[in-house]
Amino acid sequence: MKLLLTSGGVTNPGIEAALVGLLGKPVAESHALVIPTAQWGHPMCGPASVRGLVAAAPTWSSFTGLGWASLGVLELTALPTIGAERWEPWVREADVLLVDGGDATYLAHWMRESGLADLLPSLDDTVWVGVSAGSMVLTPRIGDWFVEWPAATDDRTLGVVDFSIFPHLDLFPTNTMEHAERWAADIGGPAYVIDEQTAIRVVGDTVEVVSEGRWRAFPLSSAAD
């Protein structure tokens, strides 16, 4: 897969250019599936927020509301009951999976249970655009700081990439660089702290930060850009 891991979506021209480059065609010609599943695992999310996401409401103008050629919904909790022979073609026919935030451990659980996690290595041309937990789920760990799902046994996620992500830098009172430094010390491995104007582009072994905001890498760099 080709990955665009964000905190807040496609929020500026640089991130949009990175998305179009990964797609290989305009957004308006690309077919998307949105995955809202992570929202159900987070206490701050619910029916109203999921409705806004799948309806491409103005709040989601940087994500589901970008003007896709088509926008469908892939709810992972339903997939085990309908069979892979039905839902796998939907995924393979999509140009992009838009994976929303919420709780990353809940999302990881349902990615495994649904079979989507096993399918990812075969989706060579598909673009994954993550927002918050939708990005964090592909990392090895998210840190106890971000676990909100009561049934989570630990903070481990899928480990598709080899770095962790601290999103929403400066957006919330608890998401300061000072808090991120303590989080990174606990993670103990490669990690990125990103704000709403930053994305991480991953193609194969190449990792590139695309930013018009503020970010920091641990331990790859000690400088914020």
C-alpha positions in Angstrom: 0.0 0.0 0.0 0.9 3.7 -0.3 0.3 5.5 2.9 -0.6 9.1 3.8 -0.7 9.3 7.6 -2.1 12.5 8.9 -3.4 14.1 12.1 -6.2 16.1 10.6 -6.6 15.0 7.0 -5.7 16.8 3.8 -5.4 20.3 5.3 -3.1 22.2 3.0 -1.9 22.3 -0.6 1.3 20.3 0.2 -0.6 17.4 1.6 -3.1 17.5 -1.2 -0.2 17.4 -3.7 1.2 14.4 -1.9 -2.2 12.7 -2.1 -2.6 13.3 -5.8 0.9 12.0 -6.4 0.1 8.8 -4.6 -3.2 8.4 -6.4 -1.7 9.1 -9.8 -4.8 11.0 -10.8 -7.1 13.8 -9.5 -9.2 13.3 -6.4 -12.3 13.9 -8.6 -11.4 10.8 -10.6 -10.7 8.6 -7.6 -13.1 6.2 -5.8 -12.9 6.1 -2.0 -14.2 3.9 0.8 -14.4 5.5 4.2 -13.8 3.4 7.3 -15.5 4.9 10.4 -14.9 2.0 12.7 -12.4 3.6 15.1 -15.0 6.1 16.2 -17.1 3.4 18.0 -14.2 2.7 20.3 -13.7 6.2 21.6 -15.9 7.8 24.2 -15.9 11.2 22.5 -17.4 9.8 19.3 -20.8 8.5 18.4 -23.7 8.5 15.9 -23.6 12.3 15.2 -19.8 12.3 14.4 -20.1 9.1 12.3 -23.0 10.6 10.4 -21.0 13.8 9.6 -18.0 11.7 8.4 -19.9 9.5 6.0 -22.1 12.4 4.8 -19.0 14.4 4.0 -20.3 17.2 6.1 -18.4 20.6 6.0 -16.4 19.5 9.1 -14.8 16.8 7.1 -14.0 19.0 4.0 -10.3 17.9 4.4 -11.2 14.2 4.3 -14.4 12.7 3.0 -15.5 16.1 1.6 -12.6 16.5 -0.8 -14.8 15.8 -3.9 -14.2 12.1 -4.6 -15.6 10.5 -7.7 -17.5 8.2 -5.4 -17.6 7.7 -1.6 -18.7 4.4 0.0 -18.7 3.2 3.6 -16.7 0.1 4.8 -17.8 -0.7 8.4 -15.3 -3.3 9.6 -17.6 -4.7 12.4 -20.0 -5.9 9.7 -17.5 -7.7 7.5 -17.1 -11.0 9.5 -20.9 -11.6 9.1 -21.0 -11.2 5.3 -18.0 -13.1 4.0 -14.8 -12.0 2.3 -16.0 -13.0 -1.1 -18.5 -10.2 -0.8 -16.4 -7.3 0.7 -12.9 -8.0 -0.8 -13.9 -6.8 -4.3 -15.2 -3.6 -2.8 -11.8 -2.9 -1.3 -9.8 -4.0 -4.3 -11.9 -1.8 -6.6 -11.3 1.3 -4.4 -8.5 3.7 -5.2 -8.2 4.9 -1.6 -9.2 3.9 1.9 -10.1 6.9 4.1 -9.6 5.6 7.7 -10.9 7.9 10.4 -9.9 8.5 13.9 -11.2 7.3 17.3 -9.4 4.6 19.2 -6.6 2.9 17.4 -6.6 -0.3 19.5 -10.3 -0.8 18.7 -9.6 -0.2 15.0 -6.7 -2.7 15.1 -8.9 -5.3 16.7 -11.6 -5.0 14.0 -9.0 -4.9 11.2 -7.8 -8.3 12.4 -11.3 -9.7 13.1 -12.6 -8.6 9.7 -9.6 -9.9 7.7 -8.7 -6.4 6.3 -5.3 -6.5 8.1 -4.4 -9.7 6.2 -5.5 -8.2 2.9 -3.3 -5.1 3.2 0.0 -6.6 1.8 -1.8 -7.5 -1.4 -3.1 -3.9 -2.1 -0.1 -2.6 -3.9 -1.8 0.3 -5.7 -4.3 1.3 -3.0 -3.7 4.5 -1.1 -4.4 4.5 2.7 -5.2 8.0 4.1 -5.4 7.9 7.8 -6.6 10.6 10.2 -5.4 10.4 13.8 -6.2 6.8 15.0 -6.6 5.9 11.3 -2.8 6.6 11.0 -1.8 5.3 14.4 -3.3 1.9 13.8 -0.5 1.1 11.3 2.2 1.7 13.9 3.7 -0.8 16.4 2.4 1.0 19.5 0.4 4.1 20.4 1.4 4.5 24.0 -1.0 4.2 27.0 -1.7 7.9 26.6 -4.0 7.2 23.6 -5.8 4.0 24.7 -9.4 4.8 25.3 -11.1 1.5 24.5 -11.7 -0.3 27.9 -11.3 -3.8 26.4 -7.8 -3.1 25.1 -5.2 -5.4 26.7 -2.3 -3.1 25.8 -1.3 -0.3 23.4 0.0 -2.5 20.5 -1.4 -2.0 17.0 -0.6 -3.5 13.6 3.1 -2.6 13.1 2.8 -2.0 9.3 5.3 0.9 9.7 8.2 0.9 12.2 7.5 4.2 13.9 4.8 5.5 16.2 2.7 8.7 15.9 1.6 11.4 18.4 -1.1 13.4 16.6 -2.9 16.7 17.1 0.2 18.6 18.4 -1.0 21.9 19.9 -4.7 21.2 19.1 -5.7 20.1 22.6 -4.3 21.1 26.1 -2.9 17.6 26.6 -1.1 17.5 23.2 1.8 19.8 23.8 5.4 19.1 22.8 6.2 18.6 26.5 3.6 15.9 26.7 4.9 14.4 23.5 8.4 14.2 24.9 7.1 12.1 27.8 5.1 10.0 25.5 8.1 9.4 23.2 10.3 8.4 26.1 7.7 5.7 27.0 7.5 4.5 23.4 11.2 4.1 23.3 11.4 3.7 19.5 11.2 5.8 16.3 8.3 8.2 16.5 6.8 11.3 14.9 4.9 14.1 16.6 2.7 15.9 14.1 0.2 18.7 14.0 -2.9 19.2 11.8 -0.8 20.7 9.0 1.5 17.7 8.7 1.4 14.3 7.1 3.8 11.3 6.7 4.1 9.8 3.2 5.2 6.2 3.1 5.9 4.3 -0.1 7.9 1.1 0.3 10.9 1.9 2.5 10.7 5.7 1.8 9.3 7.9 4.6 8.8 11.6 3.9 7.3 14.3 6.2 5.0 16.7 4.3 4.4 19.7 6.5 3.3 23.3 6.5 3.1 23.2 10.3 5.0 21.8 13.2 6.5 18.4 13.7 9.3 16.5 15.4 10.9 13.2 15.0 12.2 10.9 17.9 14.9 9.8 17.8 15.6 10.5 14.1 15.9 14.2 14.7 15.9 16.6 17.6 14.8 19.5 15.6 11.2 20.7 15.0 10.4 22.1 11.5 
